[in-house]
Amino acid sequence: MNKPARRNTAKIHFPSIEPQIEPEVDSDFSEFRLRMLNEYHAQIMVVIFLASAFTIVTFFNMTLITIIEATRWFALFGGIGFVLSFLVRKKLRLTIMDGLLYNFFGIAPLCLALFLVVNAQCSQTLTETFKVVNHKRGGSGYTLTLENNALDGYWHIRNLDRNEASIRFSKIQYTFCEGNFGYRVMQERKMIP
């Protein structure tokens, strides 16, 4: 007689297909990833940055401040903001990269713009007249060279549009006011005979 075939009753185990969720590892680079920055925050920063940049350019062109000095103020405001965001980063759940972006594109330009605006809020004026030694044509107007290299470090104050500059006149008259933070602000300039 034939023996009935033996059934194989061994169970086959397949590996689990369930997704494995690994615990979040706090690596050395986690502080250099963006955590808080999202599209909404980025849009707000773009608006703040563009409005601040427009204000900075406008008030820079009428303030007796060099680009280096303005850059130092920008770096100071950005540095203070970064240090403050670094100190409270755990409480606000910020990473170092979040702090850098928020300060470079938000806080520092806004603080520099406010600095220049508050400095320009002055009322007591004084008038100075300088003899024009030379004028160089360039861009949309002329850059003047004044006697005794007056205002030599402030090219943006000596740069006049074509409608402001008059080659017939040999002097320029500036009306300044002493700014609240010590930087003089040009209220008016005009060529005079």
PLY file of the C-alpha trace (Angstrom):
ply
format ascii 1.0
element vertex 193
property float x
property float y
property float z
element edge 192
property int vertex1
property int vertex2
end_header
0.00 0.00 0.00
0.97 3.40 -0.73
1.47 5.70 2.11
-0.40 8.93 1.93
1.81 11.90 1.03
2.96 13.80 3.96
1.91 17.31 4.14
4.53 19.88 4.85
3.20 21.77 7.83
6.21 23.96 8.28
5.28 27.59 8.51
6.99 30.07 6.33
7.71 33.40 8.00
7.92 36.48 5.84
9.66 39.57 7.12
7.35 42.24 8.39
6.43 44.80 5.77
5.29 47.36 8.30
7.22 50.63 8.03
9.84 51.03 10.66
9.93 54.48 12.23
13.32 55.33 13.51
13.57 57.62 16.47
14.75 61.14 15.65
18.46 61.30 16.21
19.85 64.62 17.33
22.84 64.70 15.04
25.51 67.35 14.92
23.91 68.85 11.82
20.36 69.19 13.14
21.09 72.75 14.30
21.99 73.67 10.71
18.65 72.66 9.22
15.65 74.91 8.83
12.96 74.01 11.32
10.73 77.04 11.86
11.02 78.74 8.47
8.00 78.06 6.33
6.43 79.74 3.30
4.41 82.19 5.40
7.49 83.32 7.37
9.50 83.61 4.16
6.85 85.88 2.58
6.84 88.14 5.63
10.65 88.31 5.55
10.64 89.21 1.85
8.24 92.10 2.49
10.29 93.32 5.49
13.55 92.97 3.55
12.31 94.88 0.47
10.69 97.66 2.51
13.82 97.96 4.66
16.12 97.98 1.62
14.09 100.77 -0.01
14.17 102.80 3.23
17.89 102.19 3.72
18.77 103.37 0.20
16.54 106.44 0.50
17.90 107.60 3.86
21.50 106.52 3.11
21.56 108.89 0.13
20.82 111.86 2.39
22.89 110.88 5.46
26.57 111.63 5.92
27.47 108.01 6.61
29.89 105.82 4.68
29.07 102.37 3.35
31.57 100.88 5.82
29.86 102.57 8.79
26.41 101.47 7.59
27.73 97.92 7.14
29.11 97.96 10.69
25.71 99.00 12.04
24.05 96.25 9.96
26.50 93.66 11.33
26.00 94.93 14.90
22.20 94.69 14.65
22.42 91.27 13.00
24.93 90.03 15.57
22.86 91.19 18.55
19.74 89.63 17.04
21.57 86.36 16.36
22.96 86.16 19.89
19.48 86.78 21.33
17.92 84.16 19.06
20.72 81.74 19.98
20.07 82.25 23.70
16.33 81.56 23.37
16.54 78.98 20.58
15.42 76.06 22.78
12.37 77.94 24.04
11.37 79.11 20.53
12.47 75.82 18.88
14.83 77.65 16.53
17.88 76.19 14.89
21.06 78.12 14.20
20.11 78.33 10.52
16.68 79.75 11.42
18.36 82.38 13.57
20.76 83.33 10.79
18.04 83.71 8.18
15.62 85.60 10.42
18.37 88.02 11.45
20.06 88.53 8.08
16.85 89.04 6.10
14.54 90.40 8.78
15.91 91.92 11.95
19.19 93.49 10.74
17.74 95.35 7.71
14.72 96.48 9.71
16.92 97.80 12.56
19.26 99.62 10.14
16.29 101.20 8.37
14.81 102.34 11.69
18.23 103.63 12.78
18.55 105.83 9.68
14.93 107.04 9.89
15.20 107.99 13.58
18.55 109.69 12.93
16.95 111.84 10.20
14.26 113.20 12.55
16.01 116.48 13.30
14.98 120.11 13.10
17.94 122.40 13.80
19.60 123.15 10.45
22.85 124.69 9.31
23.97 125.78 5.85
27.42 125.20 4.33
28.71 126.41 0.99
31.56 124.77 -0.92
33.42 125.75 -4.06
33.19 123.19 -6.86
36.67 122.35 -8.16
35.71 119.71 -10.71
32.72 117.73 -11.89
32.81 114.30 -13.47
29.97 113.11 -15.63
28.71 109.62 -14.94
25.49 107.67 -14.53
22.47 109.94 -14.42
24.34 113.11 -13.52
27.58 114.49 -12.14
29.87 113.76 -9.22
31.38 116.94 -7.85
34.83 117.43 -6.39
34.76 120.12 -3.74
37.49 122.48 -2.57
39.80 121.04 0.16
38.31 117.58 -0.53
35.23 118.52 1.49
32.74 115.67 1.87
35.23 113.44 0.08
34.13 110.26 1.86
30.47 110.82 0.97
30.21 110.39 -2.79
26.44 109.94 -2.55
26.12 113.49 -1.14
28.27 114.93 -3.94
26.46 113.01 -6.71
23.86 115.26 -8.39
21.26 114.43 -11.01
21.41 116.27 -14.34
18.50 118.50 -13.36
20.25 119.48 -10.09
23.69 120.13 -11.52
24.50 123.33 -13.34
27.93 123.71 -14.90
27.46 127.50 -14.99
27.54 127.76 -11.19
30.79 127.41 -9.27
29.46 126.69 -5.75
27.10 124.28 -4.05
25.11 125.01 -0.93
24.07 122.24 1.45
21.53 122.50 4.25
22.24 119.91 6.95
20.71 119.03 10.27
22.45 117.20 13.10
20.93 113.72 13.31
19.69 112.16 16.52
22.50 109.58 16.45
25.21 112.04 15.39
25.11 111.55 11.62
24.33 114.72 9.71
21.40 114.59 7.32
21.20 116.57 4.10
17.93 118.51 3.94
18.63 120.39 0.70
21.39 121.05 -1.85
21.55 123.51 -4.70
24.10 125.01 -7.03
24.69 128.74 -6.57
26.77 131.32 -8.49
0 1
1 2
2 3
3 4
4 5
5 6
6 7
7 8
8 9
9 10
10 11
11 12
12 13
13 14
14 15
15 16
16 17
17 18
18 19
19 20
20 21
21 22
22 23
23 24
24 25
25 26
26 27
27 28
28 29
29 30
30 31
31 32
32 33
33 34
34 35
35 36
36 37
37 38
38 39
39 40
40 41
41 42
42 43
43 44
44 45
45 46
46 47
47 48
48 49
49 50
50 51
51 52
52 53
53 54
54 55
55 56
56 57
57 58
58 59
59 60
60 61
61 62
62 63
63 64
64 65
65 66
66 67
67 68
68 69
69 70
70 71
71 72
72 73
73 74
74 75
75 76
76 77
77 78
78 79
79 80
80 81
81 82
82 83
83 84
84 85
85 86
86 87
87 88
88 89
89 90
90 91
91 92
92 93
93 94
94 95
95 96
96 97
97 98
98 99
99 100
100 101
101 102
102 103
103 104
104 105
105 106
106 107
107 108
108 109
109 110
110 111
111 112
112 113
113 114
114 115
115 116
116 117
117 118
118 119
119 120
120 121
121 122
122 123
123 124
124 125
125 126
126 127
127 128
128 129
129 130
130 131
131 132
132 133
133 134
134 135
135 136
136 137
137 138
138 139
139 140
140 141
141 142
142 143
143 144
144 145
145 146
146 147
147 148
148 149
149 150
150 151
151 152
152 153
153 154
154 155
155 156
156 157
157 158
158 159
159 160
160 161
161 162
162 163
163 164
164 165
165 166
166 167
167 168
168 169
169 170
170 171
171 172
172 173
173 174
174 175
175 176
176 177
177 178
178 179
179 180
180 181
181 182
182 183
183 184
184 185
185 186
186 187
187 188
188 189
189 190
190 191
191 192
